[in-house]
Amino acid sequence: MTNQIQKLLTVAAAAFLTTGVHGAILYNNSTIDTGNSLSFINGKTIGSEINLGSGVTSALVTNFSFEIYSTLATFAGPNVQIEAYLYANNGSLFNGYASPGTTLYDSGLLALQTPLQSQGLDAVTLNFNLSSTPVSVGSDFTLAVVVTGLAGGDTVGMELFDPASVGQNYGDYWLNSGGGWALLTNSVPTDFGAQFSGTPTPEPSTLCLAGVGAILLTGLMWKRRRQDALKRH
């Protein structure tokens, strides 16, 4: 019986190791740079709607990042600030599509002070570590960003990538100028160069543990039946 249990444990462990995806890439649109960008206007929020795809119905986000650019050698002064949000798409309908509604995450205002050191069109990746307080998202949500404090020749915007290598994007973008959300399109796809990682929920490893238990229980029941049958003969 010991050998049989060892075999079952080996099978169960193999199943667990091949299905656990803790810290998986949930969405990745940072591979193919289109060479285009979407510039910020002071105080106007722009958002990119994201679909995690691959059968993921919800997830816990532990980290996300996106690329921004500036045509200046440095971002101007301490007055330039950026704020990132994650929204559930459960707001009022715009042309039949649910707009950003419930706020799932708010980074608060972050200063953009001299992150770039060279002339020309430069990009920098902003990273948000949520591992201590993971954010629960559905399969479809919106990453939105607003910049304030721009003056004179200041130019800050989002780097645009397409298509996504993990998950799906839509090619359009949400804009909120203060009076509500509108869904807009440009002549090119306007998908942010973003990446999200975390754990799909329910976590596949949790489901796998249930499967391990079922495998062991089935194996032990089979072994007991076999022993009982031998006793009767």
Residue frames as qw, qx, qy, qz and C-alpha x, y, z in Angstrom:
[[0.000, 0.886, 0.465, 0.000, 0.00, 0.00, 0.00],
 [0.344, -0.735, 0.094, 0.577, 2.92, 2.34, 0.75],
 [0.363, -0.082, 0.587, 0.719, 4.23, 2.02, -2.79],
 [0.145, 0.640, 0.674, 0.340, 0.78, 2.78, -4.20],
 [0.179, -0.913, -0.265, 0.252, 0.45, 5.94, -2.08],
 [0.398, -0.520, 0.321, 0.685, 3.92, 7.08, -3.18],
 [0.306, 0.244, 0.672, 0.629, 2.89, 6.67, -6.81],
 [0.004, -0.819, -0.556, -0.141, -0.28, 8.68, -6.21],
 [0.313, -0.827, -0.051, 0.464, 1.68, 11.43, -4.44],
 [0.413, -0.218, 0.491, 0.736, 4.10, 11.58, -7.38],
 [0.174, 0.522, 0.667, 0.502, 1.22, 12.02, -9.85],
 [0.175, -0.890, -0.414, 0.080, -0.44, 14.62, -7.62],
 [0.404, -0.660, 0.124, 0.622, 2.79, 16.59, -7.17],
 [0.352, 0.060, 0.578, 0.734, 3.39, 16.60, -10.91],
 [0.043, 0.725, 0.609, 0.320, -0.12, 17.96, -11.47],
 [0.306, -0.870, -0.225, 0.315, 0.45, 20.68, -8.87],
 [0.438, -0.465, 0.298, 0.709, 3.79, 21.77, -10.32],
 [0.285, 0.196, 0.628, 0.697, 2.50, 22.00, -13.86],
 [0.048, -0.729, -0.585, -0.354, -0.62, 24.05, -13.04],
 [0.361, -0.734, -0.279, 0.503, 0.51, 26.56, -10.41],
 [0.418, 0.590, 0.227, 0.652, 0.76, 30.08, -11.90],
 [0.372, -0.823, -0.252, 0.347, 1.32, 32.31, -8.88],
 [0.225, -0.683, 0.232, 0.655, 2.69, 35.64, -10.09],
 [0.569, 0.335, 0.632, 0.406, 1.69, 34.95, -13.69],
 [0.016, -0.130, 0.270, 0.954, 1.61, 37.55, -16.46],
 [0.344, 0.533, 0.679, -0.371, -2.08, 38.48, -16.65],
 [0.463, 0.853, 0.241, -0.017, -1.76, 41.01, -19.48],
 [0.520, -0.411, 0.317, 0.678, 1.15, 42.18, -21.61],
 [0.503, 0.805, 0.273, 0.155, 1.05, 44.93, -24.19],
 [0.253, -0.878, 0.288, 0.285, 4.68, 46.01, -23.94],
 [0.744, -0.066, 0.547, 0.379, 6.15, 44.04, -26.84],
 [0.458, 0.423, 0.500, 0.601, 5.29, 45.77, -30.11],
 [0.096, -0.589, -0.145, 0.789, 5.82, 49.55, -30.04],
 [0.494, 0.703, 0.496, 0.126, 3.72, 51.20, -32.76],
 [0.437, 0.124, 0.120, 0.883, 5.92, 54.31, -32.72],
 [0.179, -0.647, -0.320, -0.669, 2.89, 56.41, -31.77],
 [0.239, -0.155, -0.636, 0.717, 1.93, 58.17, -28.55],
 [0.219, -0.753, -0.529, -0.325, -1.05, 59.85, -26.90],
 [0.246, 0.289, -0.329, 0.865, -0.26, 63.17, -25.21],
 [0.249, -0.572, -0.679, 0.388, -1.81, 64.28, -21.94],
 [0.040, -0.637, -0.143, -0.756, -3.78, 67.49, -21.55],
 [0.009, 0.227, -0.597, 0.769, -3.74, 69.02, -18.07],
 [0.417, 0.006, 0.550, -0.723, -6.31, 67.44, -15.80],
 [0.784, 0.216, -0.197, -0.547, -7.91, 65.21, -18.46],
 [0.589, -0.293, 0.747, -0.097, -7.92, 61.49, -17.67],
 [0.628, 0.386, -0.527, -0.424, -7.25, 58.98, -20.42],
 [0.674, -0.249, 0.646, -0.258, -7.91, 55.29, -20.03],
 [0.399, 0.321, -0.782, -0.355, -7.14, 52.04, -21.83],
 [0.852, -0.146, 0.202, -0.461, -9.66, 49.21, -21.43],
 [0.086, 0.461, -0.883, -0.013, -8.02, 45.85, -20.83],
 [0.924, -0.070, -0.062, -0.372, -9.25, 42.28, -21.20],
 [0.443, -0.558, 0.701, -0.017, -7.21, 39.60, -19.44],
 [0.693, 0.382, -0.492, -0.364, -8.37, 36.91, -21.87],
 [0.370, 0.289, -0.877, 0.100, -7.32, 33.24, -21.76],
 [0.610, -0.393, -0.672, -0.151, -10.37, 32.23, -19.74],
 [0.299, -0.098, -0.548, 0.775, -9.41, 34.40, -16.73],
 [0.205, -0.735, -0.568, -0.310, -12.62, 35.69, -15.14],
 [0.326, -0.929, 0.041, -0.170, -10.96, 37.60, -12.28],
 [0.752, 0.222, -0.343, 0.518, -7.53, 38.11, -10.76],
 [0.483, -0.826, -0.064, 0.284, -5.51, 39.63, -7.95],
 [0.529, 0.746, -0.128, 0.385, -3.08, 42.17, -9.41],
 [0.728, -0.552, -0.063, 0.403, 0.24, 42.32, -7.57],
 [0.352, -0.453, 0.283, 0.769, 2.13, 44.53, -10.00],
 [0.557, 0.704, 0.410, 0.160, 1.53, 46.67, -13.06],
 [0.354, -0.462, 0.231, 0.779, 3.56, 49.05, -15.17],
 [0.529, 0.756, 0.372, 0.101, 3.22, 51.32, -18.18],
 [0.552, 0.009, 0.177, 0.814, 5.44, 53.52, -20.34],
 [0.115, 0.937, 0.243, -0.224, 5.22, 57.28, -20.55],
 [0.644, 0.284, 0.169, 0.690, 7.26, 59.67, -22.70],
 [0.085, -0.894, -0.118, 0.424, 8.43, 63.27, -22.77],
 [0.648, 0.652, 0.091, 0.383, 9.90, 65.33, -25.58],
 [0.128, -0.928, 0.270, -0.221, 11.91, 67.30, -23.02],
 [0.442, 0.422, -0.717, 0.335, 15.29, 66.37, -21.62],
 [0.101, -0.109, -0.821, 0.552, 13.57, 66.31, -18.23],
 [0.187, -0.718, -0.643, -0.190, 10.02, 66.63, -17.05],
 [0.064, 0.603, -0.093, 0.790, 9.46, 70.20, -15.95],
 [0.183, -0.454, 0.384, -0.783, 9.69, 71.06, -12.28],
 [0.023, 0.047, 0.910, -0.412, 8.07, 69.58, -9.19],
 [0.483, 0.222, 0.234, -0.814, 4.61, 70.76, -10.27],
 [0.617, 0.203, -0.586, -0.484, 4.16, 68.02, -12.87],
 [0.437, -0.180, 0.788, -0.394, 2.29, 65.16, -11.24],
 [0.497, 0.061, -0.731, -0.463, 0.78, 61.89, -12.44],
 [0.542, -0.113, 0.626, -0.550, -1.95, 59.71, -10.94],
 [0.327, 0.099, -0.861, -0.375, -2.90, 56.18, -12.03],
 [0.641, -0.043, 0.401, -0.653, -6.23, 54.42, -11.48],
 [0.083, -0.051, -0.962, -0.256, -7.74, 51.02, -12.06],
 [0.521, 0.075, 0.174, -0.832, -11.50, 51.08, -12.70],
 [0.393, 0.249, 0.885, -0.022, -14.13, 48.40, -13.01],
 [0.142, -0.039, -0.496, -0.855, -16.13, 48.86, -16.20],
 [0.106, -0.500, -0.853, 0.104, -19.50, 49.09, -14.48],
 [0.018, 0.364, 0.169, -0.916, -20.31, 52.76, -15.04],
 [0.533, 0.598, 0.277, -0.531, -22.97, 54.38, -17.22],
 [0.718, 0.307, 0.536, 0.321, -23.22, 53.30, -20.83],
 [0.097, 0.699, -0.255, -0.661, -21.58, 55.31, -23.60],
 [0.538, 0.425, -0.518, -0.512, -22.71, 54.21, -27.07],
 [0.928, -0.044, -0.260, -0.263, -23.70, 50.89, -25.53],
 [0.699, 0.197, -0.548, 0.415, -20.39, 50.28, -23.70],
 [0.613, -0.738, -0.257, 0.114, -20.02, 50.36, -19.91],
 [0.252, 0.812, -0.280, 0.445, -17.70, 53.20, -18.89],
 [0.427, 0.136, -0.671, 0.591, -15.18, 53.17, -16.03],
 [0.525, -0.673, -0.295, -0.430, -17.11, 53.19, -12.75],
 [0.761, -0.648, -0.011, 0.028, -15.94, 51.78, -9.43],
 [0.190, 0.802, -0.534, 0.190, -12.40, 52.79, -8.46],
 [0.961, -0.139, -0.223, 0.081, -10.38, 49.67, -7.70],
 [0.721, -0.257, -0.053, 0.641, -7.04, 51.39, -7.18],
 [0.142, 0.970, 0.030, 0.194, -5.75, 54.96, -6.90],
 [0.748, 0.148, -0.254, 0.595, -1.99, 55.58, -6.77],
 [0.303, -0.843, -0.154, 0.417, -2.38, 59.10, -5.43],
 [0.369, 0.921, -0.125, 0.019, -0.44, 62.00, -6.94],
 [0.830, -0.222, 0.192, 0.474, 3.16, 61.17, -7.86],
 [0.030, 0.881, -0.213, -0.422, 5.72, 63.83, -8.80],
 [0.849, 0.399, 0.170, 0.301, 7.48, 63.49, -12.18],
 [0.153, -0.935, 0.261, 0.185, 10.85, 65.05, -11.51],
 [0.189, 0.735, -0.620, -0.200, 13.69, 64.56, -14.00],
 [0.870, -0.090, 0.481, -0.060, 13.25, 60.85, -14.81],
 [0.802, 0.513, 0.175, 0.253, 14.94, 61.37, -18.21],
 [0.473, -0.681, 0.219, 0.515, 18.47, 62.50, -18.88],
 [0.401, -0.078, 0.587, 0.698, 18.80, 62.76, -22.67],
 [0.315, 0.398, -0.109, -0.855, 17.40, 64.89, -25.48],
 [0.326, 0.072, -0.774, -0.539, 14.86, 63.63, -27.99],
 [0.768, -0.244, -0.198, -0.559, 11.88, 61.31, -27.61],
 [0.165, 0.280, -0.879, 0.350, 12.47, 59.22, -24.50],
 [0.732, -0.377, -0.366, -0.434, 10.35, 56.79, -22.57],
 [0.033, -0.343, 0.779, -0.524, 10.37, 55.64, -18.98],
 [0.560, -0.302, -0.742, -0.211, 8.48, 52.77, -17.36],
 [0.366, -0.434, 0.388, -0.726, 6.49, 53.54, -14.22],
 [0.497, -0.055, -0.866, 0.023, 6.09, 50.50, -11.97],
 [0.537, -0.445, 0.168, -0.697, 3.41, 49.98, -9.29],
 [0.325, 0.104, -0.917, 0.209, 4.07, 47.27, -6.71],
 [0.627, -0.353, -0.018, -0.694, 0.81, 46.06, -5.13],
 [0.582, 0.073, -0.806, 0.081, 2.16, 42.83, -3.65],
 [0.067, -0.010, -0.715, 0.696, 1.39, 43.91, -0.06],
 [0.414, 0.393, 0.483, -0.664, -2.19, 44.87, -0.93],
 [0.184, 0.103, 0.811, 0.546, -3.22, 43.04, -4.15],
 [0.401, 0.281, 0.064, -0.870, -6.09, 44.57, -6.10],
 [0.469, 0.275, 0.839, -0.018, -8.98, 42.40, -7.25],
 [0.291, 0.392, -0.310, -0.816, -10.04, 42.98, -10.86],
 [0.807, 0.330, 0.406, -0.273, -12.48, 41.35, -13.23],
 [0.720, 0.158, 0.508, 0.446, -11.58, 40.03, -16.65],
 [0.310, 0.638, 0.312, 0.632, -12.31, 43.47, -18.14],
 [0.354, -0.794, -0.255, 0.424, -11.19, 46.73, -16.49],
 [0.398, 0.850, 0.049, 0.342, -9.63, 50.10, -17.32],
 [0.613, -0.289, -0.092, 0.729, -6.18, 51.51, -16.59],
 [0.153, 0.913, 0.253, 0.282, -6.54, 55.31, -16.47],
 [0.592, -0.195, -0.115, 0.773, -3.95, 58.05, -16.00],
 [0.074, 0.960, 0.225, 0.150, -4.10, 61.83, -15.47],
 [0.599, 0.015, -0.111, 0.793, -1.27, 64.37, -15.52],
 [0.104, -0.958, -0.267, -0.025, -1.43, 67.83, -13.96],
 [0.444, -0.760, 0.147, 0.452, 0.94, 70.78, -13.66],
 [0.645, 0.256, 0.406, 0.595, 2.07, 70.89, -17.31],
 [0.026, 0.899, 0.084, -0.429, 3.20, 74.32, -18.47],
 [0.065, 0.744, -0.456, -0.485, 4.79, 75.95, -21.49],
 [0.540, 0.458, -0.626, -0.326, 6.51, 73.38, -23.67],
 [0.401, -0.239, 0.843, -0.266, 5.98, 70.46, -21.29],
 [0.737, 0.178, -0.414, -0.504, 4.88, 67.32, -23.11],
 [0.281, -0.221, 0.903, -0.238, 4.05, 64.05, -21.40],
 [0.744, 0.155, -0.222, -0.610, 2.11, 61.17, -22.91],
 [0.828, -0.139, 0.524, -0.141, 1.52, 57.45, -23.12],
 [0.036, 0.391, -0.815, -0.426, 3.59, 55.17, -25.34],
 [0.807, 0.207, 0.110, -0.542, 1.27, 53.11, -27.56],
 [0.137, -0.290, 0.933, 0.164, 1.74, 49.41, -28.27],
 [0.790, 0.259, 0.233, -0.505, -0.32, 46.92, -30.30],
 [0.716, -0.428, -0.328, -0.443, -1.28, 44.11, -30.34],
 [0.556, -0.586, 0.491, -0.326, -1.11, 42.62, -26.86],
 [0.404, 0.336, -0.850, -0.047, 0.88, 39.39, -26.53],
 [0.189, -0.241, -0.902, 0.303, -1.13, 38.30, -23.46],
 [0.145, 0.588, 0.538, -0.586, -4.77, 39.30, -23.13],
 [0.313, 0.571, 0.579, 0.490, -6.62, 41.66, -25.46],
 [0.056, -0.432, -0.168, 0.884, -7.03, 45.37, -26.07],
 [0.398, 0.665, 0.613, -0.153, -9.59, 47.32, -28.06],
 [0.466, 0.323, 0.365, 0.739, -7.77, 50.02, -30.03],
 [0.096, -0.796, -0.241, -0.546, -9.85, 52.90, -28.64],
 [0.360, 0.010, -0.555, 0.750, -9.54, 54.91, -25.42],
 [0.272, -0.791, -0.546, 0.051, -11.63, 56.48, -22.68],
 [0.263, 0.314, -0.112, 0.905, -11.43, 60.23, -22.01],
 [0.321, -0.764, -0.542, 0.138, -12.78, 62.11, -19.02],
 [0.282, 0.474, -0.020, 0.834, -12.48, 65.90, -19.19],
 [0.031, -0.030, 0.518, -0.854, -14.38, 66.38, -15.94],
 [0.574, 0.072, 0.067, -0.813, -17.93, 65.86, -17.15],
 [0.885, 0.074, 0.378, -0.262, -17.98, 62.10, -17.59],
 [0.489, -0.276, 0.732, 0.386, -16.43, 59.42, -19.76],
 [0.676, 0.608, -0.076, -0.409, -16.43, 59.30, -23.56],
 [0.788, -0.078, 0.542, 0.281, -15.07, 56.50, -25.75],
 [0.315, 0.840, -0.218, -0.385, -12.87, 57.83, -28.57],
 [0.883, 0.137, 0.320, 0.315, -10.83, 56.49, -31.46],
 [0.044, -0.758, 0.376, 0.531, -7.82, 57.74, -33.40],
 [0.697, 0.561, -0.342, -0.287, -6.46, 56.78, -36.81],
 [0.461, 0.351, -0.793, 0.189, -4.11, 54.37, -34.99],
 [0.712, -0.434, -0.551, 0.036, -4.68, 51.93, -32.09],
 [0.093, -0.720, 0.293, -0.622, -4.42, 53.78, -28.78],
 [0.887, -0.375, -0.269, -0.011, -3.48, 50.97, -26.40],
 [0.283, -0.867, 0.388, -0.132, -1.12, 51.80, -23.54],
 [0.603, 0.403, -0.664, 0.182, 2.22, 50.02, -23.28],
 [0.545, -0.519, 0.392, -0.530, 1.21, 48.26, -20.07],
 [0.553, 0.101, -0.826, 0.038, 1.84, 44.98, -18.28],
 [0.642, -0.474, 0.221, -0.560, -0.06, 43.37, -15.37],
 [0.486, 0.155, -0.851, 0.121, 0.99, 40.42, -13.24],
 [0.503, -0.305, 0.439, -0.679, -0.66, 38.60, -10.36],
 [0.144, -0.009, 0.984, -0.104, -2.77, 35.55, -9.63],
 [0.455, -0.218, -0.547, -0.668, -5.96, 34.45, -11.39],
 [0.295, -0.055, 0.723, -0.623, -8.78, 33.74, -8.93],
 [0.794, -0.557, 0.243, -0.033, -9.67, 31.19, -7.89],
 [0.036, -0.719, 0.671, 0.181, -5.96, 30.42, -8.00],
 [0.807, 0.268, -0.470, -0.239, -5.29, 27.36, -10.19],
 [0.287, 0.314, -0.828, 0.365, -2.97, 25.98, -7.52],
 [0.448, -0.087, 0.559, -0.692, -5.94, 25.98, -5.11],
 [0.842, 0.223, -0.083, -0.485, -8.02, 24.07, -7.61],
 [0.599, 0.402, -0.692, 0.035, -5.10, 21.72, -8.09],
 [0.096, -0.279, 0.797, -0.527, -4.92, 20.98, -4.35],
 [0.727, 0.081, 0.326, -0.599, -8.56, 19.94, -4.49],
 [0.806, 0.395, -0.367, -0.245, -7.63, 17.74, -7.44],
 [0.257, 0.432, -0.817, 0.284, -4.74, 16.25, -5.45],
 [0.434, -0.129, 0.665, -0.593, -7.13, 15.33, -2.67],
 [0.830, 0.261, 0.055, -0.490, -9.51, 13.73, -5.14],
 [0.629, 0.472, -0.616, -0.047, -6.69, 11.72, -6.72],
 [0.040, 0.332, -0.842, 0.422, -5.51, 10.44, -3.34],
 [0.598, 0.009, 0.501, -0.626, -9.03, 9.65, -2.14],
 [0.831, 0.348, -0.183, -0.393, -9.86, 7.78, -5.34],
 [0.494, 0.460, -0.731, 0.102, -6.61, 5.84, -5.16],
 [0.161, -0.243, 0.803, -0.520, -7.12, 4.84, -1.53],
 [0.740, 0.132, 0.296, -0.590, -10.70, 3.77, -2.17],
 [0.774, 0.419, -0.416, -0.228, -9.54, 1.66, -5.11],
 [0.269, 0.410, -0.821, 0.292, -6.82, 0.10, -2.95],
 [0.424, -0.125, 0.663, -0.604, -9.32, -0.66, -0.14],
 [0.835, 0.243, 0.023, -0.494, -11.75, -2.31, -2.57],
 [0.639, 0.451, -0.622, -0.034, -8.94, -4.43, -3.96],
 [0.025, 0.316, -0.835, 0.449, -7.94, -5.57, -0.47],
 [0.622, 0.025, 0.458, -0.634, -11.54, -6.34, 0.50],
 [0.824, 0.344, -0.241, -0.380, -11.99, -8.37, -2.66],
 [0.451, 0.419, -0.774, 0.149, -8.89, -10.41, -1.89],
 [0.260, -0.218, 0.747, -0.572, -10.15, -11.14, 1.66],
 [0.766, 0.139, 0.210, -0.592, -13.38, -12.59, 0.27],
 [0.808, 0.388, -0.409, -0.169, -11.48, -15.13, -1.85]]
